[in-house]
Amino acid sequence: MMIYPMFKPKQITMKKKNILLIIWILLLVLTAVEYTFSEVFRYSKIAFFGIMLASFIKYIGVAFQFLELKNAHPFWKSLSVIIVLLFIIVITILYV
Amino acid sequence: MEKQMDHKNFYYPPGGILIWIIIALELITFMGGLVAFAVYRNNNIALVQESQHHLSALIGTINTAILITGGYFMAVGIKKIKIGHTDDAAKMILYAIITGLMFLALKGYEYYDKIIDGIGMSTNTFFSFYWLITGFHFIHVTVAILILSALYIGIRRNKYSKDDFFDVETGGAFWHLCDLIWILVFPIFYLL
């Protein structure tokens, strides 16, 4: 089987760079969505769940893509997700 | 070619196990503070909502966007150093430092605005939580900027390369910790 080592690393790098760019744009959009929900549906349940969902996705985006948690041992992935889920559950109980 | 470290190994998460222990402890500490605030809010909803009117959700949103942009620059910087593009990596880390300084400047303006209005830690419990939690985060960002500055100088002096970037990855992890904390702090104080 023919392998082209000079091309493969560059392709991987470009793909990763594009993923980071997409994640960055997604995080900015979610931040704008959070602000809009807060302004339009101030103190409502819709605002609460919309903002918490956006925050959760942002947390996962930063942790798994920027911090490269996606490449880590399952323990670290699980720990990060469990911690934030517990936090969101407790906040939901207290707020809603 | 990108040098691959076996991050699947339990002892070698990105940045190393020590920074991950710190990340976990810091997150739990900040979350504890935010949960304590949420308990307080539950019993004083009217006062908290009135106090929140003194905070600018727009400034908080802009600061979030700035911090996320800094996180993006840092992530790209780490990718760059892994493939041997040290000049680009240094440039990206410099951009991340600039975004950090922008965050501190805007936060500083927000703090100044509160002080001018006579709002301090003793104004009420809402602002005690606000100053303590955002203040600790402010200190974290300041420390992260110092770490990134040291990394920037190190890269410029050829201390780090595609064969030796562990410190850069660890410093980057601390920078992203600031992102993660702010992602949770921002909605609790400014939006909800």
HADDOCK unambig.tbl for C-alpha pairs under 7 A between the chains (distance, minus, plus):
assign (segid A and resid 9 and name CA) (segid B and resid 1 and name CA) 5.58 0.50 0.50
assign (segid A and resid 9 and name CA) (segid B and resid 2 and name CA) 6.93 0.50 0.50
assign (segid A and resid 17 and name CA) (segid B and resid 76 and name CA) 6.84 0.50 0.50
assign (segid A and resid 20 and name CA) (segid B and resid 72 and name CA) 6.84 0.50 0.50
assign (segid A and resid 24 and name CA) (segid B and resid 69 and name CA) 6.92 0.50 0.50
assign (segid A and resid 24 and name CA) (segid B and resid 72 and name CA) 6.10 0.50 0.50
assign (segid A and resid 28 and name CA) (segid B and resid 65 and name CA) 5.93 0.50 0.50
assign (segid A and resid 31 and name CA) (segid B and resid 61 and name CA) 6.64 0.50 0.50
assign (segid A and resid 31 and name CA) (segid B and resid 65 and name CA) 6.98 0.50 0.50
assign (segid A and resid 35 and name CA) (segid B and resid 61 and name CA) 6.62 0.50 0.50
assign (segid A and resid 38 and name CA) (segid B and resid 191 and name CA) 5.36 0.50 0.50
assign (segid A and resid 38 and name CA) (segid B and resid 192 and name CA) 6.96 0.50 0.50
assign (segid A and resid 43 and name CA) (segid B and resid 192 and name CA) 6.18 0.50 0.50
assign (segid A and resid 48 and name CA) (segid B and resid 192 and name CA) 6.34 0.50 0.50
assign (segid A and resid 55 and name CA) (segid B and resid 183 and name CA) 6.26 0.50 0.50
assign (segid A and resid 55 and name CA) (segid B and resid 184 and name CA) 6.82 0.50 0.50
assign (segid A and resid 59 and name CA) (segid B and resid 180 and name CA) 5.94 0.50 0.50
assign (segid A and resid 59 and name CA) (segid B and resid 183 and name CA) 6.51 0.50 0.50
assign (segid A and resid 62 and name CA) (segid B and resid 180 and name CA) 6.99 0.50 0.50
assign (segid A and resid 66 and name CA) (segid B and resid 71 and name CA) 6.80 0.50 0.50
assign (segid A and resid 66 and name CA) (segid B and resid 72 and name CA) 6.72 0.50 0.50
assign (segid A and resid 66 and name CA) (segid B and resid 75 and name CA) 5.14 0.50 0.50
assign (segid A and resid 67 and name CA) (segid B and resid 173 and name CA) 6.04 0.50 0.50
assign (segid A and resid 67 and name CA) (segid B and resid 176 and name CA) 6.38 0.50 0.50
assign (segid A and resid 68 and name CA) (segid B and resid 14 and name CA) 6.46 0.50 0.50
assign (segid A and resid 69 and name CA) (segid B and resid 14 and name CA) 6.90 0.50 0.50
assign (segid A and resid 71 and name CA) (segid B and resid 7 and name CA) 5.77 0.50 0.50
assign (segid A and resid 71 and name CA) (segid B and resid 8 and name CA) 6.15 0.50 0.50
assign (segid A and resid 72 and name CA) (segid B and resid 7 and name CA) 4.85 0.50 0.50
assign (segid A and resid 72 and name CA) (segid B and resid 8 and name CA) 4.73 0.50 0.50
assign (segid A and resid 72 and name CA) (segid B and resid 13 and name CA) 5.03 0.50 0.50
assign (segid A and resid 72 and name CA) (segid B and resid 14 and name CA) 6.68 0.50 0.50
assign (segid A and resid 73 and name CA) (segid B and resid 7 and name CA) 6.57 0.50 0.50
assign (segid A and resid 73 and name CA) (segid B and resid 8 and name CA) 4.30 0.50 0.50
assign (segid A and resid 73 and name CA) (segid B and resid 9 and name CA) 5.75 0.50 0.50
assign (segid A and resid 73 and name CA) (segid B and resid 10 and name CA) 5.19 0.50 0.50
assign (segid A and resid 73 and name CA) (segid B and resid 13 and name CA) 6.68 0.50 0.50
assign (segid A and resid 87 and name CA) (segid B and resid 31 and name CA) 6.64 0.50 0.50
assign (segid A and resid 91 and name CA) (segid B and resid 35 and name CA) 6.61 0.50 0.50
assign (segid A and resid 91 and name CA) (segid B and resid 38 and name CA) 6.65 0.50 0.50
assign (segid A and resid 94 and name CA) (segid B and resid 38 and name CA) 6.40 0.50 0.50
assign (segid A and resid 94 and name CA) (segid B and resid 39 and name CA) 6.56 0.50 0.50
assign (segid A and resid 94 and name CA) (segid B and resid 42 and name CA) 6.23 0.50 0.50
assign (segid A and resid 95 and name CA) (segid B and resid 42 and name CA) 6.76 0.50 0.50
